[in-house]
């Protein structure tokens, strides 16, 4: 009973924060002032397909991005590999991999990594603005270690620690951040779920390296010296997400999940999320069809500025997943696909492979 009271109070407090946060979250004056915004990209196909609306119902490794509490629903072992062509035509690829492992009846741990590749870029200088002296490859990556636990039949919680790294040829920035989330499950068939997640809470980040150095000559002596400039610090793109979902159980093998979510962003517009997931379980395979929509201020505008549209995404997403049942233990080998519509780019496509050992 005490745990239930604590969770109820936590939900009420988070709701108050989310409502009061709208006074500053989504403020156009803060858009673009945070860094490490790759932390706002969902690299997992299954949860991205329905608009990241699974704040209260995403399970396994998908929950590492949406709400770490859902990691507690990993059956035994889950392995995932996903690849995304981010903003099609921009030459940006995202590779993600993860492992989730149940370590006790109530606890699950996970290790995941996400890396963005921007391809080879020509090195240029003041004297050689056209390049021709080599290339460099920027790399953005984050490494995550998560832990989730079942506290009761209704209450689940988790925490995720991440290390963020951004580097180019002669500059590198590193920082850390933390996610935390809870999930509450209720209903006669556990068909109703609520979730709250705080994400990307951490210290400021800055860059260091030889790229900040400038060689100068003293006029009086002709001696050469190197002056190093200080890089400005920037904050993590912190956010609060709250959502709920309901399972419409048509039969033992057919289910439709409807999910709603709200994301209060500290450094970008707030998001309202709607997602649908229809699942069908057969003897030899499981099928899921997903669709979602993410609304934010100015998303219907054709102009990109802080007073109207500030995202390249159009809000619409969809996807499908197929999991083949194999072996006596009925483990799953699956493939997932997600589509996210964009404006001015050739959309976003994510494909993933998964292995679930039961």
PEDATA-V737459 format. One record per pair of residues at least 4 apart in sequence whose ideal C-beta (glycine too) atoms are under 6 Angstrom apart, sorted by sequence separation. I is the first residue (numbers start at 0). J is the second residue. D is the distance in Angstrom with one decimal. If there is no record, write none. Layout:
I	J	D
I	J	D
This chain:
16	20	5.6
20	24	4.4
53	57	3.3
57	61	4.4
58	62	5.9
62	66	5.6
73	77	5.4
102	106	5.2
150	154	4.4
186	190	4.3
249	253	4.2
326	330	5.1
57	62	4.6
62	67	6.0
123	128	5.4
127	132	5.9
166	171	4.2
184	189	5.0
186	191	4.1
217	222	5.0
264	269	5.9
280	285	4.9
302	307	5.1
303	308	5.3
324	329	5.0
325	330	5.6
341	346	5.2
41	47	4.4
85	91	4.3
101	107	5.0
102	108	5.7
149	155	5.4
185	191	5.1
248	254	5.3
263	269	5.4
302	308	5.8
340	346	5.6
46	53	5.2
62	69	2.9
123	130	5.0
165	172	4.8
216	223	5.6
279	286	4.8
300	307	4.0
325	332	5.8
57	65	4.2
62	70	4.8
84	92	6.0
85	93	5.3
99	107	6.0
100	108	5.8
184	192	5.2
246	254	5.6
247	255	4.4
262	270	4.2
300	308	4.1
339	347	3.9
121	130	3.2
164	173	5.2
214	223	5.9
215	224	5.7
278	287	4.7
322	331	4.2
323	332	5.1
41	51	5.3
83	93	4.0
99	109	4.3
122	132	5.4
147	157	3.2
183	193	4.7
246	256	5.2
261	271	5.8
297	307	4.1
46	57	4.8
54	65	5.5
58	69	4.9
122	133	4.8
163	174	5.0
214	225	5.5
215	226	5.9
276	287	6.0
277	288	4.8
297	308	4.2
322	333	3.6
53	65	5.1
54	66	5.0
57	69	4.8
82	94	5.5
98	110	5.2
146	158	5.7
182	194	4.6
244	256	5.7
245	257	5.6
260	272	3.8
337	349	4.3
121	134	5.7
122	135	5.8
162	175	5.5
212	225	4.8
213	226	5.0
276	289	4.8
320	333	5.9
321	334	5.7
51	65	5.8
58	72	3.9
59	73	4.9
81	95	4.7
97	111	3.6
145	159	4.0
181	195	5.6
244	258	3.9
336	350	5.3
46	61	3.9
119	134	4.0
120	135	5.9
161	176	5.1
212	227	4.9
275	290	5.3
320	335	4.2
45	61	5.1
80	96	5.1
96	112	5.7
143	159	5.6
144	160	5.1
180	196	3.6
211	227	5.4
243	259	5.8
258	274	4.4
298	314	5.4
335	351	4.2
60	77	5.7
119	136	5.7
160	177	5.7
211	228	4.7
274	291	3.9
319	336	5.6
43	61	4.8
59	77	4.9
79	97	4.7
95	113	4.4
143	161	4.6
179	197	5.1
242	260	3.4
257	275	5.8
318	336	5.3
334	352	5.8
46	65	5.4
60	79	4.8
159	178	4.0
273	292	5.1
318	337	3.8
78	98	5.6
94	114	5.2
117	137	4.7
141	161	5.1
142	162	4.7
178	198	4.6
241	261	5.5
256	276	4.4
294	314	5.9
333	353	4.5
43	64	5.9
158	179	5.0
272	293	5.3
293	314	4.7
317	338	5.1
77	99	4.3
93	115	5.2
141	163	4.8
240	262	4.7
255	277	5.0
292	314	5.2
332	354	5.7
41	64	4.8
157	180	5.6
176	199	4.9
177	200	5.3
270	293	5.3
271	294	4.6
292	315	5.7
316	339	4.7
76	100	5.4
92	116	4.8
115	139	4.1
140	164	5.1
206	230	4.3
238	262	5.6
239	263	4.6
254	278	5.0
331	355	4.0
156	181	4.6
176	201	3.3
205	230	4.6
270	295	5.1
291	316	4.6
315	340	4.3
73	99	4.5
75	101	5.2
91	117	5.7
114	140	4.2
139	165	5.0
175	201	5.4
238	264	4.8
253	279	5.5
330	356	5.0
155	182	4.4
205	232	4.5
268	295	4.2
290	317	4.6
313	340	4.2
330	357	5.1
73	101	5.6
90	118	4.7
113	141	5.4
138	166	5.5
237	265	4.8
252	280	4.7
268	296	4.7
313	341	6.0
329	357	5.9
203	232	4.0
204	233	5.9
289	318	4.8
312	341	5.6
313	342	5.3
328	357	5.1
112	142	5.2
137	167	4.7
153	183	6.0
174	204	3.7
236	266	5.3
311	341	5.1
153	184	5.1
203	234	5.5
288	319	5.6
311	342	5.8
111	143	4.5
135	167	6.0
172	204	5.3
135	168	3.6
287	320	4.5
311	344	5.9
73	107	4.6
110	144	5.8
172	206	4.3
201	235	4.8
286	321	5.8
71	107	5.5
109	145	4.1
170	206	4.8
199	235	4.5
44	81	5.5
60	97	4.4
70	107	5.2
171	208	5.4
199	236	5.4
200	237	5.4
285	322	4.3
43	81	5.6
108	146	5.3
170	208	4.1
199	237	4.8
42	81	5.6
60	99	5.2
70	109	5.6
169	208	5.0
284	323	5.2
59	99	5.7
107	147	5.1
169	209	4.4
170	210	4.2
198	238	5.2
42	83	5.9
169	210	3.7
283	324	5.4
106	148	5.0
197	239	5.7
105	148	5.5
105	149	4.4
196	240	4.6
63	109	5.9
195	241	5.0
63	111	5.3
194	242	5.4
193	243	4.8
42	93	5.2
192	244	5.0
42	95	3.7
191	245	5.5
190	246	3.9
176	235	5.1
42	113	4.9
70	145	5.5
71	147	3.9
70	147	3.7
71	148	6.0
37	115	5.7
67	145	5.3
71	149	5.0
68	147	5.8
67	147	5.9
63	145	5.4
71	155	4.5
68	155	4.6
70	157	5.3
68	156	5.3
68	157	4.5
67	157	3.7
67	159	4.4
37	139	4.9
67	178	5.3
68	180	4.2
67	180	4.7
68	181	5.2
66	180	4.0
68	182	4.1
35	163	5.1
66	194	4.7
66	196	4.1
56	192	5.1
55	192	4.2
55	193	5.3
55	194	3.4
54	194	4.6
2	150	5.8
6	154	5.3
2	154	6.0
38	199	5.1
34	204	5.7
6	183	6.0
13	195	4.5
54	240	5.0
55	242	4.7
54	242	3.1
55	243	5.3
56	244	4.3
55	244	4.8
39	236	5.5
38	236	5.8
34	233	3.7
35	235	5.9
36	236	5.3
33	234	5.2
56	258	5.9
33	236	4.4
53	258	5.7
52	258	4.1
54	260	4.5
52	260	4.7
52	272	4.1
17	239	5.3
50	272	4.9
52	274	2.9
17	241	5.5
50	274	4.8
49	274	3.4
49	276	5.5
33	266	3.7
32	266	5.8
29	266	4.9
30	267	5.4
24	263	4.2
52	291	5.3
24	264	5.5
49	289	4.0
24	265	5.6
48	289	4.0
50	291	2.5
49	291	3.7
50	292	5.7
20	263	4.4
25	268	4.7
50	293	4.8
25	269	4.0
24	269	5.7
17	263	5.0
88	344	5.5
87	344	5.3
88	345	4.4
86	344	4.3
87	345	3.2
87	346	5.2
84	348	5.5
50	316	5.0
83	349	4.3
48	316	5.8
81	349	5.9
82	350	6.0
48	318	2.5
81	351	3.7
80	352	5.0
79	353	4.8
30	305	5.2
45	320	5.5
78	354	4.5
27	305	4.3
77	355	5.1
30	309	5.2
76	356	4.1
75	356	5.2
75	357	5.6
74	357	5.1
48	337	3.9
45	335	4.7
47	337	4.5
44	335	3.9
44	336	6.0
44	337	4.0
47	349	5.9
44	349	4.2
44	351	4.0
